[in-house]
Amino acid sequence: MPALCTTNLWLYGDQDLLFAKTIAMLLKMLGLPEGLKYVYLYFFHLFGSAMQNMLTLFCAILLQDFGQAIMWCKESLLQKNANLSEIFGYYENILILKKCIENTFGGVFFLLTLLGFLNAFGAITLNLGFETGAWSKREYVYNAIIYAGINFSLFLYLIFCGADVNEKDKDFRNEVNTYDLKSRLRNLRNDPNGYISALGHESIALSACGYFKFTKSSILTGIGVLLTYSLLINEFQNSK
């Protein structure tokens, strides 16, 4: 919704919004204080993209559980007399689940990531001063800030849960390498079935249709691009 608001701002910045006038007239007819329209607009923005927020929260919880499964593998490996067959059998199921998640939710991840960046871009440009016409009124600015805070918090929760999966998998692989090194120093046959050698070197990084990977480096790059373009838009407006 903040992205749509910003688009309307760019296109129709000098025009008043019809639904805002209708709300003000209705409140006046009912004898209610005009300040209630702030509350109305807040719920209008909130329920306007409730489906997006619910999908974002669902996917974030899914990624969080995925990370917990990898953490179980790491904790099991650290135990004395660890059962490699059980651990790597469980990890193999995790790899299969990763492919299923990417095939099923890859498009959803891509859309949620794209909408999240667009919403954040719209909110940042609005807060930096890109506001004209009816959008410069308090009710629009305040509600955009409040709503963008909720939406952006859920979006950050999603991408950091995705990045946490990658970090936990790196930790697990580091523990596997440490376990293998200690066993070699003790001249123990720690991997008779070849589990460790078949593990590979590339850690798990969930992908959104191949366009975006949930890693710390990708997140930092995306946030940097977001802030850069927001500042450029603000400078372009100030130069007019």
Residue frames as qw, qx, qy, qz and C-alpha x, y, z in Angstrom:
[[0.000, 0.883, 0.470, 0.000, 0.00, 0.00, 0.00],
 [0.270, -0.784, 0.106, 0.548, 2.76, 2.57, 0.71],
 [0.373, -0.106, 0.619, 0.683, 4.18, 1.79, -2.75],
 [0.161, 0.627, 0.676, 0.351, 0.78, 2.44, -4.34],
 [0.170, -0.905, -0.269, 0.282, 0.45, 5.62, -2.29],
 [0.350, -0.560, 0.326, 0.677, 3.84, 6.82, -3.54],
 [0.316, 0.218, 0.705, 0.596, 2.90, 6.00, -7.15],
 [0.027, 0.820, 0.556, 0.131, -0.29, 8.02, -6.80],
 [0.312, -0.807, -0.039, 0.499, 1.75, 10.80, -5.23],
 [0.371, -0.252, 0.501, 0.740, 4.06, 10.97, -8.24],
 [0.161, 0.368, 0.724, 0.561, 1.19, 10.96, -10.72],
 [0.207, -0.738, -0.480, -0.427, -1.51, 12.95, -8.92],
 [0.459, -0.166, -0.469, 0.736, 0.34, 14.93, -6.29],
 [0.051, -0.051, 0.051, -0.996, -1.65, 18.13, -6.83],
 [0.528, -0.311, -0.490, -0.621, -5.08, 16.52, -6.63],
 [0.477, -0.305, 0.551, -0.613, -7.16, 15.86, -3.54],
 [0.118, -0.007, -0.989, -0.086, -8.22, 12.29, -2.83],
 [0.500, -0.319, -0.375, -0.712, -11.95, 11.70, -3.18],
 [0.681, -0.355, -0.640, 0.018, -12.26, 9.07, -0.47],
 [0.362, -0.113, -0.466, 0.799, -10.66, 11.40, 2.11],
 [0.246, -0.148, -0.048, -0.957, -13.31, 14.04, 1.40],
 [0.652, -0.293, -0.552, -0.430, -16.02, 11.41, 1.70],
 [0.593, -0.247, -0.651, 0.404, -14.71, 10.29, 5.09],
 [0.135, -0.033, -0.294, 0.945, -14.57, 13.87, 6.37],
 [0.430, -0.201, -0.256, -0.842, -18.15, 14.54, 5.19],
 [0.684, -0.291, -0.650, -0.155, -19.42, 11.32, 6.79],
 [0.472, -0.205, -0.582, 0.629, -17.81, 12.11, 10.13],
 [0.067, -0.050, 0.098, -0.992, -19.25, 15.62, 10.02],
 [0.561, -0.258, -0.441, -0.651, -22.76, 14.30, 9.31],
 [0.717, -0.312, -0.619, 0.070, -22.50, 11.84, 12.21],
 [0.355, -0.880, 0.080, -0.305, -21.22, 14.53, 14.55],
 [0.906, -0.270, -0.011, 0.325, -17.97, 12.67, 15.18],
 [0.254, -0.831, 0.270, 0.415, -14.61, 14.40, 15.66],
 [0.628, 0.718, -0.263, -0.145, -12.54, 14.85, 12.52],
 [0.135, -0.649, 0.747, -0.050, -9.56, 13.20, 14.20],
 [0.798, -0.005, 0.572, -0.187, -11.24, 9.80, 13.76],
 [0.761, 0.625, -0.105, -0.136, -10.30, 9.85, 10.10],
 [0.071, 0.686, -0.721, 0.067, -6.71, 9.22, 11.17],
 [0.547, -0.167, 0.785, -0.239, -7.86, 5.96, 12.78],
 [0.800, 0.459, 0.278, -0.269, -9.93, 5.07, 9.72],
 [0.530, 0.751, -0.384, -0.088, -7.04, 5.64, 7.34],
 [0.200, -0.541, 0.807, -0.126, -4.75, 3.57, 9.55],
 [0.657, 0.064, 0.724, -0.202, -7.08, 0.56, 9.39],
 [0.703, 0.660, 0.028, -0.263, -7.65, 1.20, 5.69],
 [0.312, 0.715, -0.625, -0.031, -3.92, 0.85, 5.03],
 [0.363, -0.370, 0.826, -0.220, -3.58, -2.08, 7.45],
 [0.705, 0.225, 0.636, -0.219, -6.36, -4.25, 6.04],
 [0.562, 0.721, -0.182, -0.362, -5.54, -3.16, 2.49],
 [0.545, 0.509, -0.667, -0.004, -2.57, -5.54, 2.44],
 [0.694, -0.425, 0.468, -0.345, -3.45, -7.96, 5.24],
 [0.978, 0.199, 0.053, -0.019, -2.90, -10.90, 2.89],
 [0.548, 0.654, -0.388, 0.347, 0.64, -9.74, 2.13],
 [0.234, -0.641, 0.553, -0.478, 1.44, -9.41, 5.83],
 [0.874, -0.196, 0.344, -0.282, 0.01, -12.85, 6.64],
 [0.908, 0.387, -0.105, 0.123, 1.98, -14.46, 3.80],
 [0.277, 0.722, -0.475, 0.421, 5.14, -12.68, 4.95],
 [0.501, -0.521, 0.536, -0.437, 4.68, -13.91, 8.52],
 [0.968, 0.031, 0.187, -0.166, 3.89, -17.47, 7.37],
 [0.780, 0.524, -0.241, 0.244, 6.99, -17.65, 5.15],
 [0.019, 0.718, -0.522, 0.459, 9.17, -16.16, 7.90],
 [0.720, -0.371, 0.470, -0.350, 7.99, -18.80, 10.40],
 [0.964, 0.264, 0.024, -0.015, 8.58, -21.50, 7.76],
 [0.546, 0.643, -0.391, 0.367, 12.17, -20.32, 7.27],
 [0.312, -0.643, 0.520, -0.468, 12.68, -20.09, 11.03],
 [0.906, -0.160, 0.328, -0.215, 11.62, -23.73, 11.46],
 [0.847, 0.483, -0.156, 0.157, 13.92, -24.67, 8.58],
 [0.204, 0.714, -0.503, 0.442, 16.83, -23.05, 10.41],
 [0.622, -0.477, 0.474, -0.402, 15.93, -24.88, 13.63],
 [0.988, 0.121, 0.073, -0.058, 16.14, -28.19, 11.77],
 [0.635, 0.582, -0.348, 0.369, 19.71, -27.38, 10.68],
 [0.200, -0.674, 0.494, -0.512, 20.54, -26.35, 14.24],
 [0.900, -0.254, 0.248, -0.251, 19.38, -29.79, 15.44],
 [0.900, 0.350, -0.159, 0.206, 21.94, -31.39, 13.11],
 [0.273, 0.677, -0.439, 0.524, 24.69, -29.22, 14.57],
 [0.519, -0.546, 0.433, -0.496, 23.71, -29.96, 18.18],
 [0.985, -0.043, 0.107, -0.128, 23.50, -33.70, 17.46],
 [0.749, 0.500, -0.293, 0.321, 26.97, -33.65, 15.90],
 [0.008, 0.683, -0.479, 0.552, 28.43, -32.03, 19.02],
 [0.820, -0.413, 0.209, -0.337, 27.17, -34.84, 21.23],
 [0.257, -0.494, 0.829, 0.040, 29.46, -37.65, 22.30],
 [0.344, 0.066, 0.924, 0.157, 29.31, -40.72, 20.03],
 [0.455, 0.458, 0.003, -0.764, 27.30, -38.86, 17.41],
 [0.647, 0.264, 0.712, 0.068, 25.37, -41.06, 14.99],
 [0.022, -0.379, 0.424, 0.822, 26.48, -39.81, 11.57],
 [0.027, 0.259, 0.874, 0.411, 24.00, -42.00, 9.71],
 [0.050, -0.723, -0.660, 0.198, 21.09, -40.43, 11.57],
 [0.118, -0.688, -0.039, 0.715, 22.44, -36.87, 11.35],
 [0.016, -0.315, 0.556, 0.769, 23.25, -36.92, 7.65],
 [0.038, 0.398, 0.880, 0.255, 20.08, -38.80, 6.83],
 [0.035, -0.785, -0.488, 0.381, 18.19, -35.99, 8.53],
 [0.097, -0.609, 0.223, 0.755, 20.29, -33.41, 6.69],
 [0.122, 0.051, 0.794, 0.594, 19.55, -35.12, 3.38],
 [0.022, 0.668, 0.744, 0.013, 15.85, -34.68, 4.10],
 [0.102, -0.765, -0.144, 0.619, 16.54, -30.99, 4.78],
 [0.123, -0.320, 0.545, 0.765, 18.13, -30.64, 1.33],
 [0.049, 0.375, 0.849, 0.369, 15.08, -32.30, -0.25],
 [0.068, -0.776, -0.552, 0.298, 12.84, -29.95, 1.72],
 [0.151, -0.566, 0.155, 0.795, 14.86, -26.96, 0.47],
 [0.052, 0.009, 0.715, 0.697, 14.14, -27.92, -3.14],
 [0.064, -0.584, -0.803, -0.101, 10.45, -28.40, -2.34],
 [0.135, -0.753, -0.325, 0.556, 10.26, -24.99, -0.62],
 [0.103, -0.424, 0.359, 0.825, 11.98, -23.23, -3.52],
 [0.006, 0.189, 0.812, 0.552, 9.75, -24.96, -6.09],
 [0.145, -0.657, -0.740, -0.001, 6.56, -24.24, -4.14],
 [0.217, -0.878, -0.286, 0.315, 7.25, -20.86, -2.54],
 [0.529, -0.064, 0.242, 0.811, 9.92, -19.43, -4.87],
 [0.072, 0.564, 0.433, 0.700, 7.40, -17.18, -6.62],
 [0.436, -0.825, -0.353, -0.070, 5.88, -16.14, -3.29],
 [0.626, -0.485, -0.017, 0.611, 9.32, -15.28, -1.90],
 [0.382, 0.189, 0.327, 0.843, 10.07, -13.22, -5.01],
 [0.123, -0.709, -0.430, -0.546, 6.80, -11.27, -4.84],
 [0.552, -0.779, -0.268, 0.128, 7.04, -10.67, -1.09],
 [0.607, -0.307, 0.083, 0.728, 10.66, -9.53, -1.42],
 [0.242, 0.364, 0.381, 0.815, 9.82, -7.23, -4.33],
 [0.286, -0.781, -0.402, -0.382, 6.78, -5.76, -2.58],
 [0.638, -0.638, -0.216, 0.373, 8.76, -5.38, 0.63],
 [0.487, -0.127, 0.155, 0.850, 11.47, -3.34, -1.09],
 [0.036, 0.521, 0.436, 0.733, 8.85, -1.26, -2.95],
 [0.449, -0.792, -0.400, -0.106, 6.95, -0.55, 0.28],
 [0.616, -0.522, -0.077, 0.585, 10.16, 0.41, 2.05],
 [0.371, 0.155, 0.302, 0.864, 11.17, 2.60, -0.89],
 [0.138, -0.688, -0.452, -0.551, 7.80, 4.36, -0.83],
 [0.550, -0.768, -0.307, 0.121, 7.90, 4.92, 2.92],
 [0.603, -0.328, 0.034, 0.727, 11.48, 6.23, 2.90],
 [0.236, 0.323, 0.345, 0.849, 10.85, 8.66, 0.04],
 [0.301, -0.770, -0.432, -0.361, 7.72, 9.90, 1.82],
 [0.623, -0.691, -0.199, 0.308, 9.56, 10.38, 5.12],
 [0.561, -0.115, 0.145, 0.807, 12.43, 12.18, 3.36],
 [0.068, 0.527, 0.104, -0.841, 10.03, 14.84, 2.17],
 [0.050, -0.040, -0.719, -0.692, 8.62, 13.60, -1.11],
 [0.041, 0.565, 0.784, -0.253, 5.11, 14.82, -0.28],
 [0.056, 0.001, -0.221, -0.974, 2.90, 17.23, -2.19],
 [0.464, -0.270, -0.474, -0.698, -0.75, 18.09, -2.45],
 [0.766, -0.448, -0.095, -0.451, -3.16, 16.07, -0.32],
 [0.888, -0.042, -0.395, 0.233, -0.38, 13.65, 0.65],
 [0.311, 0.387, -0.420, 0.759, 1.38, 16.35, 2.68],
 [0.558, -0.567, -0.003, -0.606, -1.47, 16.39, 5.22],
 [0.276, -0.494, 0.729, -0.385, -0.85, 14.90, 8.63],
 [0.846, -0.020, 0.378, -0.374, -3.29, 12.00, 8.35],
 [0.871, 0.459, -0.173, -0.029, -1.52, 10.60, 5.28],
 [0.318, 0.655, -0.604, 0.325, 2.02, 11.09, 6.51],
 [0.438, -0.430, 0.637, -0.466, 1.36, 9.71, 10.01],
 [0.906, 0.072, 0.293, -0.296, -0.51, 6.67, 8.75],
 [0.758, 0.559, -0.330, 0.055, 2.11, 5.97, 6.11],
 [0.089, 0.613, -0.686, 0.381, 4.81, 6.04, 8.81],
 [0.627, -0.256, 0.582, -0.451, 2.85, 3.81, 11.22],
 [0.928, 0.262, 0.133, -0.228, 1.80, 1.34, 8.55],
 [0.612, 0.639, -0.451, 0.116, 5.23, 1.25, 6.92],
 [0.197, -0.573, 0.706, -0.366, 6.74, 0.43, 10.31],
 [0.799, -0.052, 0.506, -0.322, 4.53, -2.66, 10.67],
 [0.865, 0.492, -0.004, -0.096, 5.02, -3.78, 7.09],
 [0.404, 0.727, -0.521, 0.192, 8.77, -3.15, 7.05],
 [0.431, -0.496, 0.680, -0.326, 9.24, -4.97, 10.38],
 [0.889, 0.110, 0.402, -0.190, 7.59, -8.10, 8.95],
 [0.725, 0.662, -0.184, 0.034, 9.66, -7.78, 5.79],
 [0.068, 0.716, -0.646, 0.256, 12.89, -7.54, 7.79],
 [0.688, -0.269, 0.603, -0.301, 11.78, -10.55, 9.84],
 [0.912, 0.364, 0.148, -0.116, 11.33, -12.54, 6.62],
 [0.611, 0.695, -0.342, 0.164, 14.67, -11.73, 5.01],
 [0.123, -0.653, 0.668, -0.335, 16.65, -12.15, 8.23],
 [0.828, -0.120, 0.486, -0.252, 15.01, -15.53, 8.89],
 [0.868, 0.496, -0.018, 0.015, 16.08, -16.52, 5.38],
 [0.326, 0.748, -0.501, 0.288, 19.63, -15.27, 5.97],
 [0.519, -0.525, 0.582, -0.341, 19.71, -17.08, 9.32],
 [0.969, 0.131, 0.187, -0.095, 19.16, -20.39, 7.49],
 [0.677, 0.636, -0.266, 0.257, 22.32, -19.72, 5.48],
 [0.056, -0.718, 0.547, -0.427, 24.31, -18.75, 8.60],
 [0.763, -0.327, 0.467, -0.303, 23.19, -21.83, 10.57],
 [0.952, 0.302, 0.034, 0.036, 24.10, -24.09, 7.66],
 [0.424, 0.716, -0.430, 0.351, 27.57, -22.50, 7.54],
 [0.402, -0.593, 0.562, -0.414, 27.93, -23.16, 11.29],
 [0.936, -0.050, 0.294, -0.186, 26.89, -26.79, 10.81],
 [0.830, 0.506, -0.148, 0.183, 29.40, -27.28, 8.00],
 [0.103, 0.746, -0.519, 0.404, 32.15, -25.70, 10.12],
 [0.660, -0.416, 0.524, -0.342, 31.35, -28.16, 12.91],
 [0.968, 0.223, 0.107, -0.039, 31.46, -31.03, 10.41],
 [0.583, 0.668, -0.347, 0.307, 34.91, -29.91, 9.23],
 [0.225, -0.662, 0.565, -0.438, 36.10, -29.58, 12.84],
 [0.870, -0.178, 0.375, -0.267, 34.74, -33.04, 13.67],
 [0.902, 0.416, -0.065, 0.093, 36.47, -34.50, 10.62],
 [0.317, 0.736, -0.465, 0.376, 39.78, -32.82, 11.48],
 [0.484, -0.548, 0.555, -0.397, 39.73, -34.05, 15.10],
 [0.953, 0.013, 0.262, -0.152, 38.97, -37.58, 13.95],
 [0.759, 0.574, -0.228, 0.203, 41.83, -37.54, 11.45],
 [0.025, 0.727, -0.548, 0.412, 44.25, -36.35, 14.14],
 [0.633, -0.351, 0.592, -0.354, 43.17, -39.29, 16.31],
 [0.151, 0.266, -0.894, -0.328, 43.46, -41.71, 13.36],
 [0.459, 0.246, 0.742, -0.422, 39.80, -42.67, 13.69],
 [0.054, 0.236, 0.772, 0.588, 37.59, -43.89, 10.86],
 [0.174, 0.335, 0.437, -0.817, 35.02, -41.18, 11.39],
 [0.551, 0.473, -0.028, -0.686, 33.34, -41.37, 8.00],
 [0.406, -0.112, 0.878, 0.226, 33.28, -44.96, 6.69],
 [0.454, 0.574, 0.682, 0.000, 30.15, -44.33, 4.61],
 [0.361, 0.201, 0.345, 0.843, 31.46, -41.15, 2.97],
 [0.050, -0.843, -0.531, 0.071, 28.85, -38.78, 4.47],
 [0.259, -0.782, 0.027, 0.567, 31.28, -35.93, 5.09],
 [0.317, -0.206, 0.578, 0.724, 32.99, -36.20, 1.72],
 [0.131, 0.488, 0.746, 0.434, 29.58, -36.12, 0.00],
 [0.096, -0.731, -0.456, 0.499, 28.52, -32.99, 1.87],
 [0.412, 0.698, 0.284, 0.513, 30.00, -30.59, -0.67],
 [0.409, -0.103, -0.195, 0.886, 31.23, -27.05, -0.12],
 [0.140, -0.356, -0.253, -0.889, 28.23, -24.89, -1.03],
 [0.065, 0.200, 0.731, -0.649, 26.03, -23.94, 1.92],
 [0.097, 0.627, 0.767, 0.102, 22.25, -23.72, 1.79],
 [0.016, 0.267, 0.040, -0.963, 20.97, -20.37, 0.52],
 [0.361, 0.578, 0.720, -0.132, 17.25, -20.20, -0.22],
 [0.153, -0.047, 0.420, 0.893, 16.47, -18.45, -3.48],
 [0.408, 0.578, 0.409, -0.576, 13.51, -16.37, -4.69],
 [0.742, 0.624, 0.240, -0.056, 13.19, -17.71, -8.25],
 [0.777, 0.144, 0.144, 0.596, 16.93, -17.21, -8.69],
 [0.189, 0.814, 0.097, 0.540, 16.65, -13.40, -8.54],
 [0.236, -0.729, 0.362, -0.531, 17.44, -12.98, -4.85],
 [0.704, -0.054, -0.671, 0.226, 19.22, -15.22, -2.34],
 [0.545, -0.799, -0.074, -0.242, 18.56, -14.91, 1.37],
 [0.763, -0.044, -0.262, 0.589, 22.11, -14.22, 2.52],
 [0.334, -0.748, -0.186, 0.543, 23.59, -11.39, 4.58],
 [0.306, -0.227, 0.384, 0.841, 25.52, -10.01, 1.62],
 [0.045, 0.450, 0.684, 0.572, 22.40, -9.92, -0.60],
 [0.249, -0.808, -0.522, 0.112, 20.39, -8.20, 2.13],
 [0.354, -0.629, 0.009, 0.692, 23.04, -5.53, 2.73],
 [0.232, 0.020, 0.544, 0.806, 23.31, -4.93, -1.03],
 [0.057, -0.620, -0.696, -0.358, 19.54, -4.59, -1.36],
 [0.299, -0.822, -0.361, 0.323, 19.29, -2.16, 1.55],
 [0.362, -0.421, 0.217, 0.803, 22.16, -0.10, 0.13],
 [0.123, 0.256, 0.633, 0.720, 20.48, 0.14, -3.27],
 [0.175, -0.742, -0.643, -0.076, 17.19, 1.03, -1.58],
 [0.324, -0.762, -0.178, 0.531, 18.70, 3.92, 0.39],
 [0.331, -0.201, 0.401, 0.830, 20.69, 5.15, -2.61],
 [0.040, 0.425, 0.661, 0.617, 17.67, 5.40, -4.91],
 [0.250, -0.800, -0.533, 0.118, 15.57, 6.97, -2.14],
 [0.341, -0.636, 0.009, 0.692, 18.16, 9.70, -1.64],
 [0.239, 0.016, 0.548, 0.801, 18.43, 10.23, -5.40],
 [0.058, -0.652, -0.678, -0.334, 14.65, 10.68, -5.68],
 [0.314, -0.816, -0.337, 0.350, 14.71, 13.15, -2.80],
 [0.342, -0.426, 0.244, 0.801, 17.57, 15.13, -4.38],
 [0.159, 0.295, 0.665, 0.667, 15.72, 15.16, -7.70],
 [0.150, -0.796, -0.580, -0.089, 12.65, 16.63, -6.00],
 [0.368, -0.753, -0.131, 0.530, 14.67, 19.27, -4.14],
 [0.371, -0.174, 0.408, 0.816, 16.42, 20.34, -7.34],
 [0.142, 0.604, 0.650, 0.438, 13.09, 21.26, -9.00]]
